[in-house]
């Protein structure tokens, strides 16, 4: 029997400035403005780069996590 190994958790560190993302336990889609060594900055707030991101807006594949391309 072969089991699929668990995927790593999608975190804010996998998001690039300018991309839209939904943080875990948040219902608002936010645009990441910039990052520094420890934090990601949004309009009016900051979050740790290790903060989990809603995996529904992310894709796991070769090279790790990345933000899904917009379907608009």
PyMOL commands that set and color helices and strands:
alter all, ss='L'
color gray80, all
select helices_A, chain A and resi 12-14+55-57
alter helices_A, ss='H'
color red, helices_A
select strands_A, chain A and resi 20-22+29-31+34-35+39-42+45-48+58-61+64-67
alter strands_A, ss='S'
color yellow, strands_A
deselect
rebuild
show_as cartoon
